[in-house]
Amino acid sequence: MRIAECQLAILVYIMSACLGPSDHRKVAEESKMLDAQSCAFSLQLMRMMALRHNVQQQTNDTLSRVSTKHLDLALLYFVSQFHRIYIGHQDRFLSRYTIYRTSIDDLDHDEKKKKETIYSRMSQTMGQQTTESNVLTAIIAKIMQNLKFWAKEKAVLSESLQMLGIMARGYYSEKLVADLPMVKQILMNHTHNGFPFMNVDDNDDLRTTFYNTMGNLIFADSNVEHFDTFMSAFENTALQIARLNDQRSDPRVRLTFIGLCRDLQGVLQGAVSSKAYAKFFEWIYPRVLSVFVLMLETFFDDPKVTTAILSFMIELVHDRRHRIEFPQSCAHGYQLFREAMKVVATYGNRMLQLTDPVEDLYSERLKGISLCMDLLTKSMNGQYVNFGVFEMYNDQCLVSALNTMIKLILSVKQSEMLSYTDVSLTYFAFLRVLFEHHMKIVVKLDSRVFLPLVTSLIAGVQNFNREQSGVATEAIDNVFSWRILQGTMVERDDASKTNVNRFDQHMKQSRGMPAQLFETLFNLLLFGSIDHHWVYSRALLSVMLFDRSAFSNFQQRLLQKQPQEVHERLLKAFNALQKDIKANVTMTNRDNFCRNMTQFMNTVHKFIVRPNDLPYV
């Protein structure tokens, strides 16, 4: 039996791979008929498999599940091929014209003919009326059967959820799927009681994937009116947890809440429009969102719970495709930002109280710190709040969160943080945004705090990961460009004068850090293999304008490492590099310096000798 099922799976794979109309006229009709027969066979096989799974579930028969897994995977491959050829092509067609064409009559004549042909021939083969709606219903039924039957088989679950997600995202196929009665029924009965795979601890990521698709479907125009009913199960769970008080630390409550975080994260990922996001935020704020802070206070030292909470909050503040757009008369943007800052401050302050050594530094410390940095980065990058309002009304939520975050960063060794690629990339992305928007806050820090942050950018620039190196370089440019701009306003603005004095005082205690930054950037431009010279050139200009001596000192050191016969040519090239460069960081001046730098490199590369003491280039 098992051998026969594997052979049948191979047959389904072969038939699925051969789907698609032939371009040769002599075999076109035969090809269409073979396609219809293959599709009809696969659909009938789906129904047979569904009946078999039902019997196995009722009799608790698990002996044959290993073998039928291959057949189910083969059928999913057929679904992907059928969708690509006979459904997905319409999404691509509509994207080439206009998104307002939503009916079959709007399709190109050839596309319409191909669509009608396959279903009419399938009707002839199966002996019953077969429509696009019938086929989609059969496919969705098969996918739902997989999710219920293969609760512990990740391969089948992943393929099923991936296929469901593809069908729910195409502009044309999304409308078809969202309108199916079966899908509407699923949206009203979507909890873990109907899908046992959600009760398996190892399937947290699959829960998020499942609800991502459910989110896409519930926010469809034909289903959005049922949003409150769809979310009622989540709301009831959250409010029950809020009422538990002293019983929140119960392990069952912990698992339930982790699942709730994963589920809501998935639903939120499906809110791709501003209208959908606003509807979700109005549902979650403030009653449901307050539960996240309560649980964070209870399980702040439990990495699995904190990861679930922080991951959800990152999705909540992520202004993906500019979906976070509230009316001007609405305060939701500030409320969202304040809640995010509250989460960062709560987690950070609790973690700073822990002094015991940890067994797994990454999972118990660094991952949480990385998620907090990502949460702050996406919050500060969002276009839904004016940060000046916080200073005007003396609201300390931003300052408090940033101070807590910086303390968290400094609570671990820099070498340990930068040894993990994902953590270090998040760290430099955080510094880039921090130095771009909030240097007024950062410059007020003590030099023992300020200098380690800026100095760490040297290690970031020297990293062989070019993405990380580029992000760190942008952060350097943000730091010194801010200082140059502040310097232009000292005569008319006392606050700018104070900022300049503070910044310069920090640099005096840095032991030549600007010069080291300048040398690192120049060596990378001159001897490194970098792709975006403009990013490094603009940072180099900012540092040079702050510390003029760095340029002349680097020039002298480079001359000492070059043969005597090239000194005159190298000096001439250095002089040309400074031509028409002014003491500002305007776009025009940056472009002039970048152009001069490109000409400088093209000139000196013909004769310059690479020094031997550049391990990071």
C-alpha positions as CSV (number, residue, x, y, z in Angstrom):
1,M,0.0,0.0,0.0
2,R,2.8,2.4,0.9
3,I,4.7,1.6,-2.2
4,A,1.6,2.2,-4.3
5,E,1.0,5.6,-2.7
6,C,4.6,6.7,-3.3
7,Q,4.2,5.6,-7.0
8,L,1.0,7.6,-7.2
9,A,2.7,10.6,-5.7
10,I,5.4,10.4,-8.4
11,L,2.7,10.2,-11.0
12,V,1.0,13.4,-9.6
13,Y,4.4,15.2,-9.6
14,I,4.9,14.3,-13.3
15,M,1.4,15.3,-14.4
16,S,1.7,18.6,-12.5
17,A,5.0,19.4,-14.0
18,C,3.5,18.9,-17.5
19,L,0.6,21.3,-16.9
20,G,0.3,24.2,-19.3
21,P,-0.8,24.8,-22.9
22,S,1.6,23.9,-25.7
23,D,2.8,26.5,-28.2
24,H,2.8,23.9,-31.0
25,R,-0.4,24.1,-32.9
26,K,-0.5,20.4,-33.9
27,V,-0.4,19.3,-30.2
28,A,-2.3,22.2,-28.7
29,E,-5.7,20.5,-28.5
30,E,-4.2,17.3,-27.2
31,S,-2.3,19.2,-24.6
32,K,-5.4,21.0,-23.4
33,M,-7.3,17.7,-23.1
34,L,-4.4,16.1,-21.2
35,D,-4.3,19.1,-18.8
36,A,-8.1,18.7,-18.2
37,Q,-7.7,15.0,-17.5
38,S,-4.7,15.6,-15.2
39,C,-6.6,18.3,-13.2
40,A,-9.7,16.2,-13.0
41,F,-7.7,13.2,-11.8
42,S,-5.9,15.3,-9.1
43,L,-9.2,16.9,-7.9
44,Q,-10.8,13.5,-7.6
45,L,-7.7,12.2,-5.8
46,M,-8.0,15.1,-3.3
47,R,-11.6,14.1,-2.5
48,M,-10.5,10.5,-1.9
49,M,-7.7,11.6,0.3
50,A,-10.1,13.8,2.3
51,L,-12.4,10.9,2.9
52,R,-9.4,8.7,3.9
53,H,-8.1,11.3,6.4
54,N,-11.6,11.6,7.9
55,V,-11.7,7.9,8.5
56,Q,-8.2,7.9,10.0
57,Q,-9.1,10.7,12.4
58,Q,-12.3,9.0,13.5
59,T,-10.5,5.7,14.1
60,N,-7.3,7.3,15.4
61,D,-5.3,5.4,12.7
62,T,-1.8,6.8,12.5
63,L,0.0,3.8,10.9
64,S,-0.3,5.0,7.3
65,R,0.3,8.7,7.9
66,V,4.0,8.6,7.0
67,S,3.3,7.2,3.6
68,T,0.4,9.5,2.7
69,K,2.5,12.5,3.5
70,H,4.2,12.1,0.2
71,L,1.0,12.0,-1.7
72,D,-0.3,15.1,0.1
73,L,2.9,17.0,-0.8
74,A,2.5,15.9,-4.4
75,L,-1.1,17.2,-4.5
76,L,0.1,20.5,-3.0
77,Y,2.6,20.7,-5.9
78,F,-0.3,20.2,-8.3
79,V,-2.2,23.0,-6.6
80,S,0.8,25.4,-7.0
81,Q,1.1,24.5,-10.7
82,F,-2.6,24.9,-11.4
83,H,-2.7,28.2,-9.6
84,R,0.4,29.5,-11.4
85,I,-1.0,28.6,-14.8
86,Y,-4.7,29.0,-14.6
87,I,-5.3,31.5,-11.7
88,G,-2.1,33.3,-10.9
89,H,-1.6,34.5,-14.5
90,Q,-4.7,36.7,-14.2
91,D,-3.0,38.5,-11.2
92,R,-0.1,39.3,-13.5
93,F,-2.3,40.3,-16.3
94,L,-4.3,42.7,-14.1
95,S,-1.1,44.3,-12.7
96,R,-0.1,45.2,-16.2
97,Y,-3.3,47.2,-16.8
98,T,-5.4,48.5,-14.0
99,I,-6.4,47.3,-10.6
100,Y,-9.9,48.3,-11.1
101,R,-10.6,45.4,-13.5
102,T,-12.2,42.8,-11.3
103,S,-14.4,40.6,-13.5
104,I,-13.6,37.9,-16.0
105,D,-15.0,40.1,-18.8
106,D,-12.1,42.5,-18.2
107,L,-9.5,39.9,-19.1
108,D,-7.7,39.7,-22.4
109,H,-9.6,37.5,-24.9
110,D,-6.8,34.9,-25.0
111,E,-6.6,34.7,-21.2
112,K,-10.4,34.4,-21.0
113,K,-10.5,31.7,-23.6
114,K,-7.8,29.6,-21.9
115,K,-9.6,30.0,-18.6
116,E,-12.9,28.8,-20.0
117,T,-11.4,26.0,-21.9
118,I,-9.8,24.2,-19.0
119,Y,-13.0,24.3,-16.9
120,S,-15.2,23.2,-19.8
121,R,-12.9,20.2,-20.6
122,M,-12.7,19.3,-16.9
123,S,-16.5,19.2,-16.8
124,Q,-16.5,16.8,-19.8
125,T,-13.9,14.6,-18.1
126,M,-15.5,14.5,-14.7
127,G,-19.1,14.3,-16.0
128,Q,-20.3,17.2,-13.9
129,Q,-20.3,21.0,-14.0
130,T,-16.9,22.3,-13.0
131,T,-16.3,26.0,-12.3
132,E,-13.5,28.1,-11.0
133,S,-15.4,28.4,-7.7
134,N,-15.8,24.6,-7.4
135,V,-12.1,24.0,-8.0
136,L,-11.0,26.7,-5.5
137,T,-13.4,25.3,-2.9
138,A,-11.9,21.8,-3.4
139,I,-8.4,23.2,-3.0
140,I,-9.2,25.2,0.1
141,A,-10.9,22.1,1.6
142,K,-7.8,20.1,0.9
143,I,-5.5,22.6,2.5
144,M,-7.8,22.9,5.6
145,Q,-7.8,19.1,5.8
146,N,-4.0,19.1,5.8
147,L,-3.9,21.7,8.6
148,K,-6.2,19.5,10.7
149,F,-4.7,16.1,9.9
150,W,-1.0,16.8,9.9
151,A,-0.7,18.6,13.2
152,K,2.9,17.5,13.8
153,E,4.2,17.3,10.2
154,K,5.9,20.6,9.5
155,A,6.7,19.8,5.9
156,V,3.0,19.4,4.9
157,L,1.9,22.3,7.2
158,S,4.5,24.7,5.7
159,E,3.6,23.8,2.1
160,S,-0.1,24.0,2.8
161,L,0.1,27.4,4.5
162,Q,2.4,28.8,1.8
163,M,-0.1,27.8,-0.9
164,L,-3.0,29.2,1.1
165,G,-1.1,32.5,1.5
166,I,-0.3,32.7,-2.3
167,M,-4.0,32.2,-3.1
168,A,-5.0,34.9,-0.6
169,R,-2.7,37.6,-1.8
170,G,-3.1,37.9,-5.6
171,Y,-5.4,40.7,-6.5
172,Y,-7.7,38.5,-8.6
173,S,-7.4,35.2,-6.7
174,E,-7.8,37.1,-3.3
175,K,-11.2,38.3,-4.4
176,L,-12.2,34.8,-5.6
177,V,-11.0,33.1,-2.4
178,A,-12.4,35.7,0.0
179,D,-15.9,35.3,-1.5
180,L,-16.0,31.6,-1.1
181,P,-18.6,30.4,1.5
182,M,-16.1,27.9,2.9
183,V,-13.6,30.7,3.6
184,K,-16.3,32.8,5.3
185,Q,-17.0,29.8,7.5
186,I,-13.3,29.4,8.3
187,L,-13.0,33.0,9.3
188,M,-15.8,32.5,11.8
189,N,-14.2,29.3,13.2
190,H,-10.5,29.9,13.2
191,T,-9.3,29.1,16.7
192,H,-7.0,26.3,17.9
193,N,-10.0,24.1,18.7
194,G,-10.5,23.6,15.0
195,F,-6.8,23.5,14.0
196,P,-4.8,21.2,16.3
197,F,-1.5,22.2,14.8
198,M,-1.7,25.4,16.8
199,N,-1.4,23.4,20.1
200,V,2.0,22.0,19.1
201,D,4.7,24.1,20.8
202,D,7.0,23.9,17.8
203,N,4.5,25.5,15.4
204,D,4.5,29.0,16.8
205,D,5.9,30.4,13.5
206,L,3.2,28.5,11.6
207,R,0.5,30.1,13.7
208,T,1.7,33.5,12.6
209,T,1.8,32.4,9.0
210,F,-1.8,31.0,9.2
211,Y,-3.2,34.2,10.7
212,N,-1.3,36.3,8.2
213,T,-3.4,34.7,5.5
214,M,-6.5,35.0,7.7
215,G,-5.7,38.7,8.1
216,N,-5.5,39.2,4.4
217,L,-8.9,37.5,4.0
218,I,-10.7,39.3,6.9
219,F,-9.6,42.7,5.6
220,A,-10.9,42.0,2.1
221,D,-13.8,44.2,1.2
222,S,-16.3,41.4,1.2
223,N,-15.3,40.2,4.7
224,V,-14.3,43.3,6.7
225,E,-17.8,43.7,8.1
226,H,-17.2,40.5,10.1
227,F,-14.0,41.8,11.7
228,D,-15.3,42.3,15.2
229,T,-16.7,38.7,15.2
230,F,-13.4,37.4,13.9
231,M,-11.5,39.2,16.6
232,S,-13.9,38.3,19.5
233,A,-12.0,35.1,20.3
234,F,-8.7,37.0,20.7
235,E,-10.4,39.7,22.8
236,N,-12.0,37.2,25.1
237,T,-8.7,35.5,25.7
238,A,-6.8,38.8,26.4
239,L,-9.5,40.0,28.8
240,Q,-9.6,36.7,30.7
241,I,-5.8,36.9,31.2
242,A,-6.1,40.5,32.4
243,R,-8.6,39.4,35.1
244,L,-6.4,36.6,36.4
245,N,-4.2,38.9,38.6
246,D,-2.0,36.6,40.7
247,Q,-2.7,33.6,38.4
248,R,-1.0,35.1,35.4
249,S,2.2,33.2,36.0
250,D,0.4,29.8,35.5
251,P,2.2,27.8,32.8
252,R,-1.1,27.3,30.9
253,V,-1.7,31.1,30.9
254,R,1.9,31.6,29.6
255,L,1.4,29.2,26.6
256,T,-2.0,30.8,25.8
257,F,-0.6,34.3,25.8
258,I,2.4,33.3,23.6
259,G,-0.1,31.8,21.1
260,L,-2.2,35.0,21.3
261,C,0.9,37.1,20.5
262,R,1.8,35.0,17.5
263,D,-1.8,35.0,16.2
264,L,-2.2,38.7,16.5
265,Q,1.1,39.3,14.9
266,G,-0.1,37.3,11.9
267,V,-3.4,39.2,11.7
268,L,-1.5,42.5,11.8
269,Q,0.8,41.4,9.0
270,G,-2.4,41.0,6.9
271,A,-3.3,44.7,7.6
272,V,-1.5,46.1,4.6
273,S,-3.6,49.2,4.0
274,S,-4.1,52.3,6.2
275,K,-7.8,51.5,6.6
276,A,-7.1,47.9,7.7
277,Y,-4.4,49.0,10.1
278,A,-6.6,51.7,11.7
279,K,-9.4,49.2,12.2
280,F,-6.9,46.8,14.0
281,F,-5.5,49.6,16.2
282,E,-8.9,50.8,17.2
283,W,-9.7,47.3,18.2
284,I,-6.5,46.6,20.2
285,Y,-6.1,50.0,21.9
286,P,-6.3,50.4,24.9
287,R,-8.0,47.4,26.5
288,V,-6.2,44.5,24.7
289,L,-2.8,46.3,24.4
290,S,-2.6,46.9,28.1
291,V,-2.5,43.2,28.7
292,F,0.9,43.0,26.9
293,V,2.5,45.3,29.5
294,L,1.0,43.3,32.3
295,M,2.4,40.0,30.9
296,L,5.8,41.6,30.3
297,E,6.0,42.6,33.9
298,T,5.2,39.0,34.9
299,F,7.4,37.2,32.5
300,F,10.2,39.7,31.8
301,D,12.8,37.0,32.5
302,D,11.2,34.4,30.2
303,P,12.8,34.8,26.7
304,K,10.0,32.9,24.9
305,V,7.3,35.3,26.3
306,T,9.4,38.5,25.8
307,T,10.3,37.5,22.3
308,A,6.6,36.9,21.4
309,I,5.6,40.3,23.0
310,L,8.4,42.3,21.4
311,S,8.0,40.7,18.0
312,F,4.3,41.7,18.0
313,M,5.1,45.2,19.1
314,I,7.6,45.5,16.3
315,E,4.9,44.6,13.8
316,L,2.5,47.0,15.5
317,V,4.9,50.0,15.0
318,H,6.2,49.0,11.6
319,D,5.0,51.6,9.1
320,R,5.1,49.0,6.2
321,R,4.0,50.6,2.9
322,H,2.9,53.7,4.9
323,R,0.0,51.8,6.3
324,I,0.1,53.8,9.6
325,E,-1.8,56.9,8.6
326,F,-4.2,58.5,11.0
327,P,-6.4,61.6,10.5
328,Q,-4.9,64.9,11.7
329,S,-7.6,65.2,14.4
330,C,-6.7,61.7,15.8
331,A,-4.1,61.1,18.5
332,H,-3.6,57.5,17.7
333,G,0.0,58.1,16.4
334,Y,1.1,59.5,19.7
335,Q,-0.8,56.8,21.6
336,L,0.9,54.1,19.6
337,F,4.4,55.6,20.1
338,R,3.8,56.0,23.9
339,E,2.7,52.4,24.2
340,A,5.8,51.2,22.4
341,M,8.1,53.3,24.6
342,K,6.3,51.9,27.7
343,V,7.1,48.4,26.5
344,V,10.8,49.2,26.0
345,A,11.1,51.0,29.4
346,T,9.3,48.2,31.2
347,Y,11.4,45.4,29.7
348,G,14.6,47.3,30.0
349,N,14.2,48.4,33.6
350,R,13.3,44.9,34.7
351,M,16.2,43.3,32.8
352,L,18.7,45.8,34.3
353,Q,17.7,44.5,37.7
354,L,19.0,41.0,36.9
355,T,22.6,40.5,38.0
356,D,23.0,36.7,37.9
357,P,25.2,35.3,35.1
358,V,23.3,33.6,32.3
359,E,23.9,30.3,30.6
360,D,22.9,31.4,27.1
361,L,23.9,35.0,26.5
362,Y,22.1,35.2,23.1
363,S,18.7,33.9,24.0
364,E,18.6,35.3,27.5
365,R,20.0,38.8,26.9
366,L,21.1,39.7,23.4
367,K,17.9,38.6,21.5
368,G,15.7,40.7,23.8
369,I,18.1,43.7,23.5
370,S,18.1,43.3,19.7
371,L,14.3,43.2,19.6
372,C,14.1,46.3,21.7
373,M,16.5,48.1,19.4
374,D,14.4,47.1,16.4
375,L,11.3,48.2,18.1
376,L,12.8,51.7,18.8
377,T,14.2,51.9,15.3
378,K,10.9,51.2,13.6
379,S,9.1,53.5,16.0
380,M,11.5,56.4,15.3
381,N,11.4,55.7,11.6
382,G,7.6,55.9,11.5
383,Q,6.0,59.0,10.0
384,Y,3.1,59.1,12.4
385,V,4.4,61.2,15.3
386,N,6.1,64.6,15.7
387,F,8.9,64.2,18.2
388,G,9.1,67.9,18.9
389,V,5.7,67.6,20.8
390,F,7.3,65.5,23.5
391,E,9.9,68.2,24.3
392,M,7.3,71.0,24.1
393,Y,5.0,69.3,26.6
394,N,7.8,67.9,28.7
395,D,6.7,64.3,28.0
396,Q,9.7,62.1,29.0
397,C,8.5,58.8,27.4
398,L,11.0,59.0,24.6
399,V,13.9,60.1,26.7
400,S,13.2,57.5,29.3
401,A,13.0,54.7,26.7
402,L,16.2,55.8,25.0
403,N,18.1,56.1,28.3
404,T,16.9,52.6,29.3
405,M,17.9,51.2,25.9
406,I,21.4,52.7,26.0
407,K,21.8,51.3,29.5
408,L,20.8,47.9,28.2
409,I,23.3,48.1,25.3
410,L,26.1,49.1,27.7
411,S,25.2,46.3,30.1
412,V,26.8,43.7,27.8
413,K,30.3,43.7,26.3
414,Q,30.5,45.4,22.9
415,S,32.6,42.5,21.5
416,E,29.8,40.0,22.6
417,M,27.1,42.1,20.9
418,L,29.0,42.5,17.7
419,S,29.9,38.8,17.4
420,Y,26.3,38.0,16.3
421,T,25.5,39.3,12.8
422,D,21.8,39.8,13.3
423,V,22.3,41.7,16.6
424,S,25.1,43.9,15.3
425,L,23.2,44.8,12.2
426,T,20.2,45.8,14.3
427,Y,22.5,47.7,16.7
428,F,24.0,49.9,13.9
429,A,20.6,50.4,12.3
430,F,19.4,51.7,15.7
431,L,22.4,54.0,16.0
432,R,21.8,55.3,12.5
433,V,18.2,56.3,13.3
434,L,19.1,57.6,16.8
435,F,21.8,59.9,15.5
436,E,19.6,61.0,12.6
437,H,16.6,62.1,14.7
438,H,17.7,62.5,18.3
439,M,21.2,63.9,18.6
440,K,19.9,66.6,20.9
441,I,19.1,63.9,23.4
442,V,22.3,61.8,22.8
443,V,24.7,64.8,23.2
444,K,23.4,65.4,26.7
445,L,24.7,62.0,27.8
446,D,27.9,61.6,29.9
447,S,31.0,61.2,27.8
448,R,31.4,57.7,29.3
449,V,28.1,56.8,27.6
450,F,28.3,58.9,24.5
451,L,31.8,58.0,23.3
452,P,31.4,54.2,23.4
453,L,28.3,54.5,21.2
454,V,30.1,56.7,18.6
455,T,33.4,54.8,18.9
456,S,31.7,51.5,18.2
457,L,30.9,52.8,14.7
458,I,34.6,52.2,13.8
459,A,34.1,48.5,14.3
460,G,30.9,48.6,12.3
461,V,32.6,50.4,9.3
462,Q,35.5,47.9,9.4
463,N,33.2,44.9,9.3
464,F,33.5,42.7,6.2
465,N,29.7,42.5,6.1
466,R,29.1,45.4,3.6
467,E,25.5,46.0,4.6
468,Q,26.6,46.5,8.2
469,S,29.5,48.6,7.1
470,G,27.2,50.9,5.1
471,V,24.7,51.3,7.9
472,A,27.5,52.2,10.3
473,T,28.9,54.7,7.8
474,E,25.5,56.4,7.5
475,A,25.4,56.7,11.3
476,I,28.8,58.4,11.2
477,D,27.5,60.9,8.7
478,N,24.4,61.6,10.8
479,V,26.6,62.4,13.9
480,F,29.0,64.8,12.2
481,S,26.5,66.3,9.8
482,W,24.4,67.3,12.8
483,R,27.5,68.9,14.4
484,I,28.2,70.9,11.3
485,L,24.6,72.1,11.0
486,Q,24.5,73.1,14.7
487,G,27.7,75.0,14.2
488,T,26.0,77.2,11.6
489,M,23.3,78.3,14.0
490,V,25.4,79.1,17.2
491,E,25.2,82.9,16.6
492,R,21.4,83.0,16.6
493,D,20.5,80.0,18.8
494,D,21.7,79.5,22.3
495,A,20.5,75.9,22.3
496,S,22.7,75.2,19.3
497,K,25.7,76.8,21.0
498,T,25.1,74.6,24.0
499,N,24.9,71.5,21.8
500,V,28.1,72.4,20.0
501,N,30.0,72.9,23.2
502,R,28.8,69.5,24.6
503,F,29.7,67.7,21.4
504,D,33.2,69.3,21.2
505,Q,33.8,68.4,24.9
506,H,33.0,64.8,24.1
507,M,35.4,64.8,21.2
508,K,38.2,66.3,23.3
509,Q,37.9,63.2,25.5
510,S,37.8,60.8,22.6
511,R,41.6,60.5,22.1
512,G,41.5,61.3,18.3
513,M,38.5,59.3,17.4
514,P,37.4,61.6,14.5
515,A,40.8,61.2,12.9
516,Q,40.6,57.4,13.3
517,L,37.1,57.5,11.7
518,F,38.5,59.6,8.8
519,E,41.4,57.3,8.2
520,T,39.2,54.2,8.3
521,L,36.7,55.7,5.8
522,F,39.4,56.9,3.4
523,N,41.2,53.6,3.4
524,L,38.0,51.8,2.6
525,L,37.3,54.1,-0.3
526,L,40.9,53.9,-1.6
527,F,41.7,50.3,-1.1
528,G,38.4,48.5,-0.2
529,S,35.9,46.8,-2.5
530,I,32.7,48.7,-1.6
531,D,29.7,49.3,-3.9
532,H,28.3,52.6,-2.7
533,H,31.0,55.2,-2.8
534,W,28.6,58.0,-2.3
535,V,27.6,56.8,1.2
536,Y,31.3,56.6,2.3
537,S,32.2,59.9,0.6
538,R,29.5,61.9,2.3
539,A,30.5,60.5,5.7
540,L,34.1,61.3,5.0
541,L,33.2,64.9,4.1
542,S,31.3,65.4,7.4
543,V,34.2,64.1,9.5
544,M,36.7,66.2,7.5
545,L,34.7,69.4,8.0
546,F,34.6,68.8,11.7
547,D,38.3,67.9,12.1
548,R,40.4,69.6,9.4
549,S,43.6,68.3,10.8
550,A,42.5,64.7,10.1
551,F,42.8,65.3,6.3
552,S,46.3,66.7,6.4
553,N,47.5,64.1,8.9
554,F,46.2,61.2,6.8
555,Q,47.8,62.8,3.7
556,Q,51.2,62.8,5.4
557,R,50.9,59.2,6.7
558,L,49.9,57.9,3.3
559,L,52.8,59.8,1.6
560,Q,55.2,58.1,4.1
561,K,54.0,54.7,2.9
562,Q,54.4,55.4,-0.8
563,P,57.5,55.4,-3.0
564,Q,59.2,58.8,-3.4
565,E,58.6,59.0,-7.1
566,V,54.8,59.1,-6.7
567,H,54.7,61.8,-4.0
568,E,54.3,64.7,-6.4
569,R,51.5,63.1,-8.3
570,L,49.8,62.1,-5.0
571,L,49.9,65.6,-3.6
572,K,48.5,67.0,-6.8
573,A,45.6,64.5,-6.6
574,F,45.0,65.5,-2.9
575,N,44.8,69.2,-3.9
576,A,42.3,68.4,-6.7
577,L,40.2,66.5,-4.1
578,Q,39.6,69.7,-2.2
579,K,38.7,71.8,-5.2
580,D,35.4,73.7,-4.9
581,I,34.6,72.1,-1.5
582,K,33.0,74.4,1.0
583,A,32.4,74.2,4.8
584,N,28.9,72.9,4.6
585,V,27.0,69.7,4.1
586,T,24.5,70.8,1.5
587,M,23.6,68.3,-1.2
588,T,25.5,70.3,-3.8
589,N,28.7,70.3,-1.7
590,R,28.3,66.6,-1.1
591,D,27.9,65.9,-4.8
592,N,31.0,68.0,-5.6
593,F,33.1,66.1,-3.0
594,C,31.8,62.7,-4.2
595,R,32.7,63.6,-7.8
596,N,36.2,64.8,-6.7
597,M,36.6,61.6,-4.7
598,T,35.8,59.4,-7.7
599,Q,38.3,61.3,-9.8
600,F,40.9,61.1,-7.1
601,M,40.5,57.3,-6.9
602,N,40.6,56.9,-10.6
603,T,43.8,58.9,-10.7
604,V,45.8,57.4,-7.8
605,H,44.8,53.8,-8.5
606,K,47.2,53.9,-11.4
607,F,50.3,54.3,-9.2
608,I,49.4,54.0,-5.5
609,V,50.9,51.1,-3.5
610,R,48.6,49.4,-1.0
611,P,49.9,49.5,2.6
612,N,50.4,46.2,4.4
613,D,48.7,47.3,7.7
614,L,45.0,47.4,6.5
615,P,43.5,44.1,7.8
616,Y,39.9,45.4,7.6
617,V,40.0,46.4,3.9
